[in-house]
């Protein structure tokens, strides 16, 4: 069974689904490669209009990195290679010249929140929850999530999400401005399609032009360089006793 599913419909919507429900849709290297390949295709294909990222099932959007694999990263260099790989994928996602949507259909924690933050829009089903829990594991966001979050919400709201590390509801996320819309759990796909139909009434060329305006702003403010610094900081924290012990505690629970 494929760890991810890519589907295209007649309206130009590309659906990328992380298909690891037994792992709470955690990201491993195969999912990274699939996402990178899909981003490259969507950027190139004129028929592809919008990219939607979601998770299989109704329990989880994405639980972040697969610790059953990444627990084996024991040096700064090993951690940096993994963090850099996904960080640059999220940078590519954030700067895609076509609209991107994270459809949160359940729990989104850690790197799952970073993935959602890299998208232009975050839609969440009723009952979904999310949290930047990295701080409780002795590390920072390591895929560029904090840098991107500061482009989405104000500093005080970003601090609330990052420093508190709590898991909050989709409704509270909407109040903070992190979630744009809360959708029906039973009709999430249909509601997402309606959102796309209502939101993007202008031509693709106009949408791409506006996204390029945003990308120019990010280029001028050194978004990529700031993400790289964030990756370096997380790499150093990855090998601390606090983080390694937190990972082992999580693995024992599993």
N, C-alpha and C positions, 0 to 999 in steps of 0.2 A: 504494500500500500504506500502510495506516495506521501511524503511528509508535507506536501503543499499541493494545492489544486489551483490551476489558472483557468478561468472561463471568460469568454467574451460573448456579449450579446449584440443584437442588431443595432442598438442605440449607441454603441461605442463604449460601453462600460466594461472595464476589465476588472474581474473579481479575483483577488489573490487571497486564498484561504489557507491559513496555517492548519495543517491536518494532522495534529498530534494530540487529540483530546485526552488520551491516556496519560499524557505528560503535561496536561493543562496548557497545551499549545506552546510549549517552550521552544526557544530558538536554538538550533544547533547549526553546525557548519553547512549542512545540506539545505536548510531553510534559508540561510544567508545567501548561498549560491543561487537558489531559486528566485529570491527576491531581487538580487542584483541582475540576473538575466531578464526578469520581467520588467524591471525599470528601464533597462537598455532597449527592450522591444517597444515599450509604451512610448518612450521618447521618440523613437524612430518611425513608428507606424502611424500614418495619417488617420487611419480608421479608428485608432484608440483615442477616446476623448477624455475619459475620467478613469482614475484608478481607485478602487475600493479595497482596503485591506481589512480582513476579519479573521475570526477563528472558527474552527469546526465545533459544532455542538452549541449548547447554550450556557455552559458553565464558565468558559474562559475565552477571553480575547487573546491574551498572551501573558504568560507568567514570567517573561524575561528569558535570560539565558538558561540553558539546560545545565544545571549544576552537576548532574551525574557525569557530565563530560568535562565541564569547565573547572571542577574541583581539582583536576589533575594539573592545572596551571600553577606551578609552584614558584616561578621566578618572575621578576619584573618584566623581563624580555618576553616570556611566554604570554603573560597577561596582556602586554602591550600589543602583541601581534593579533590576538583575538579582538581586543577592544578597538584597535585601529581598523580592522576589517569591517566590523559592524558599524563603527562610527562613520566611515566613509560611505557605506551603503545608505545610512540615514541622511548624510549630507546630500547624496545624490537624490534621495527621496524628497528632501526639503526643497531642493532647487529644481525639481522636475518642472518643465514648462507647461504641464497640464495639471488640472486640479486633482488633488488627492484627498481621500476620505478614510479615516479610521472608523470602522463600525464596531464599537465595543459591545459585544454580545455576552458579557459575563465579566469575570475578574480580569483586571489588567494591573499587574504589579511590576515594580522594578523596571527592567528593560522593556517590558510591555508598554509601560507608560512612555518611555523614551520613543518607542516606535510610533505610538499614537501622536506624540508631540511633534514629530517630524512631518506629519500630514497637515494639510491646510485646514481641514475640518475634522472635528471629533463628534460623532454621533453615538449615543449610547442607549441601549435598551433599558426599560424600567427594571430595576433590581440590580443593574450592573454596578460594580464598585471598582475603584482604582486607587493606587497609592504608590508614591515614590518611596519605597521601603529600604532603599540602599543604605541610608544612614544608620539604620538599625543593624545592618550587617557589617558595619565598620568601613564602608567605602562610600564614595560619591557616585553619582551617575557617571558611567564610563563610556557611553556611546554618543555623547554630545547632548544628552537630554536636558541638563540644566541650562546650557547655552541656548538651546532652542526654546525652552520654556520661557526664558526671559524675553524672547521675541513674541511670545503669545499672550502673556499676562504681565501685570505690573510686578515690580520687585517685591512688594510686601506679600502679594498673593503667591508668588513663586517661593518665597521663603517659607510661607505657611505650609506649602505642599512638600518642600524639600526637607526642611528642618524638623517638621513634626513627624513625618514618616508614617502618618496614619492612613488607613484605608477608608475612603469616604464614598458616599453614594453618588450616583450619576446626577441626581437632583442638586446636591451640594456643589458638585463640579460645575453645573450650569450656572449657579449663582456666582461662582468664582470666575466665570468666563472661560474655563478650560473646555467645557463641553458646550457645543452650540445648540444641540437639540436632544431631548430625551424621547425615544421612540417606543412604540408599543412592542412588547416582547414577542407577541404572536405574529406581528406583521412587519418585522424589522426590515426585511429585504424590500418589501413593497414601499414602506415609508421612506427608505433610503432612496429608492428610485424616484419617488415623488419629490424628494428634496432636490435631487439632481435636476429633474425636469424644471423645477421652479427657480433654482438658483442660477443655472447657466443658460439663460435665454439668448445670450449674445453669441456671436460666431467664435469658432475655435481660434481664429487668428487674433481676435481682440483679447480673448482670455490669455493666450500665450504672450501677447504684448504686455499685459498688466503683470503677469508673473515675472516677466523679464525686468519690470520696474522694481519689483521686490528683490529679485536676485541682484540687481545693481546696487541696491541699498545694502544688502548683506555683503557684497564684495567690498564696498567702500568701508564698512565697519568691521571687516576682517572676521566674518562668521567662521570660515574654515579654520583660520588660525586659532580662534578661541576654542573651537571644538578640539583641535589637536592638543592644546594646553590642558583641557579637561581630561582628555584621554591619558596624558602623561601623569596627571595628578592621581587619577584612579589606579593606574598601573602600580604606582608606588604604594598605595594603600592596600592593593590586592594581596600583597604578601605579608601584611602585618598579622600578628597573632590574633588580633581582634577579629579580623575578617575570616581567617582560616578556621578559627574556632566556631564562628557563626555558621560557616558553610557546613562544617561537620555536624553541628547541632541540627541543621535543617535536614541533612542527609539521614541522620538517625531517626528523625520523625517520619521520613518517607519509608 
